[in-house]
Amino acid sequence: MPDATLEFLRSVVGADNVSVTAADREAHSLDESHHPPHLPDYVVWPENEQQISRILAYADEHRIPVTARSGGSSLDGNPIPVFGGIVLCFYRWDQILEVRPEDMLCVVQPGIIYDELNRKLSKYGLFFPPAPASHDVATIGGMVNNGSGGMHAFRYGVTRDYVLQLRVVLADGRILRIGSQAAKSASGYDLVRLFVGSEGTLGIITEVTLKLRAIPEISAALAIFPTVSDAARAASEIIAAGIVPGAMELMDAETVAYANRYCNLTLPESPMLVLEFHGTPSSVREEVGIVKEIVAECGCSQYQPATTVAEREQVWQARSQAHMAVKELNRDCVVTIGDIVVPISKYPDAVAQAHALGKKYGVRVCTFGHAGDGNIHADTIARRDVPGEPERGHQVHADLIRWALSVGGTATGEHGIGLGKREFLEIEHGPAVAVMRQMKRLFDPNGILNPGKIFMD
Ligand SMILES: Cc1cc2nc3c(=O)[nH]c(=O)nc-3n(C[C@H](O)[C@H](O)[C@H](O)COP(=O)(O)OP(=O)(O)OC[C@H]3O[C@@H](n4cnc5c(N)ncnc54)[C@H](O)[C@@H]3O)c2cc1C
């Protein structure tokens, strides 16, 4: 029987830009999380906004799920098309449309990769700061939709703080421009902030205007500690002293050991803070001096400046690859990454909680994260062939999230709710979830956009 949807899609984007082959469907069925893949029915590479508008209007009329996909590097199932339907691919939308150095902004297509954007911006002396650890695969569209943060977010803010304007296509095919290119605006409801972090459930983003920052003077260092609690305490003390490092990342000894093996590095296998200082040469010197004193008071056993580009790259490679190292070197295990954020004074407790819960449930836990903004990633490593261990791994995360919420934190700082944290939405937001659902219905009354994400049903 002819497939009317396939015929329609071919008529809109051309036969070469639609696929129903097993290989293409499989390649678009998963992300980097532990969640099982789910095959879409159609994989589509749209070429312009008008095509997207026609596809959405058709999908809305026929109640066909549509899930957008960019880099596919999400960590909680965010782009997995759990109800099948159409996957709309954006990784070919990788152009910078405009750079306006005098206004410190750029306009980009959503599929451009973070590193590639910054590489091209560097010739203007500008950069887009958040720096997710997945900087070499994450796209701007994915970062906007997951509300991504990263290694520079403590000093500069997260993706949300940089999105000035968006072009979006709504579920019924309407095309909107929301926001403005002004540095600030008090005009009407802030739809831009609503779309940031919406995980493709409110509309499809086709263009992003980003605010930029000037590239600062940078100096980096490793501070090694005897215990992970000392390292976490130092992070909290640095912030309490009013220092705002360009980056402050924590890794426990197990994580460093995995990163060393995976990346072929030789970092000391002890808990550490990876620090970057940004500013003018004199402000950087001053900050380094103060931080050295603070970390020494917290038991730092070795302070190792990373002065050359090669040294800095080694350090950042370890941190960027931390999760992939844990995952790839434990292929026989379910490796699940958590993403809680707590008020900074609770950061040392958060690290201790993660390890204590691992012990309680008999599941190995590695911790690392963006210590500056109170974000801790706990990787649970649960053996598939040990009955009950994957479930106990889940329990570690569930208890850790409940604890984070009890101290005023959040279930997710940057990976989004996706599939894995839906059960905590009500606990975190209470009756506000009903308002979120109403908003979802307003934008997407027939529930075609990335169904199954954020909300439990
Ligand atoms: C090793 C590793 C380290 C990581 N470190 C970090 C980190 O430090 N900080 C962080 O925030 N994240 C991190 N992540 C998670 C992930 O990389 C980010 O969330 C990233 O921003 C996702 O981008 P992507 O292009 O891969 O998006 P995808 O995974 O393709 O999609 C993300 C979400 O956006 C939606 N979407 C994509 N494009 C569009 C569009 N055009 N319109 C509407 N919806 C769209 C998708 O449906 C999905 O819900 C890490 C991941 C890995 C594997």
The ligand as a Gaussian input file, in Angstrom:
#p B3LYP/6-31G(d) Opt

LIG

0 1
 C       30.378000      13.715000      26.945000
 C       29.204000      14.661000      27.080000
 C       29.338000      15.788000      27.868000
 C       28.268000      16.671000      28.016000
 N       28.454000      17.803000      28.744000
 C       27.463000      18.726000      28.832000
 C       27.669000      19.933000      29.539000
 O       28.743000      20.212000      30.063000
 N       26.634000      20.798000      29.598000
 C       25.432000      20.548000      29.001000
 O       24.528000      21.376000      29.069000
 N       25.219000      19.399000      28.335000
 C       26.191000      18.489000      28.223000
 N       25.987000      17.327000      27.526000
 C       24.654000      17.068000      26.959000
 C       24.448000      17.578000      25.497000
 O       25.649000      17.544000      24.790000
 C       23.861000      18.985000      25.473000
 O       22.597000      19.003000      26.068000
 C       23.775000      19.562000      24.051000
 O       23.424000      20.909000      24.119000
 C       22.823000      18.838000      23.140000
 O       23.021000      19.341000      21.843000
 P       22.748000      18.452000      20.546000
 O       23.057000      19.296000      19.388000
 O       23.459000      17.172000      20.648000
 O       21.183000      18.265000      20.677000
 P       20.260000      16.982000      20.476000
 O       20.659000      15.926000      21.435000
 O       20.188000      16.614000      19.056000
 O       18.858000      17.598000      20.896000
 C       18.644000      18.161000      22.146000
 C       17.167000      18.533000      22.316000
 O       16.872000      19.632000      21.478000
 C       15.834000      19.335000      20.566000
 N       16.198000      20.024000      19.321000
 C       17.351000      19.900000      18.631000
 N       17.347000      20.755000      17.585000
 C       16.167000      21.432000      17.626000
 C       15.567000      22.451000      16.814000
 N       16.178000      22.960000      15.755000
 N       14.332000      22.886000      17.157000
 C       13.671000      22.373000      18.231000
 N       14.197000      21.407000      19.015000
 C       15.430000      20.959000      18.726000
 C       15.811000      17.834000      20.482000
 O       14.533000      17.343000      20.135000
 C       16.190000      17.452000      21.905000
 O       15.058000      17.523000      22.732000
 C       27.037000      16.417000      27.364000
 C       26.905000      15.283000      26.563000
 C       27.963000      14.410000      26.425000
 C       27.790000      13.206000      25.540000

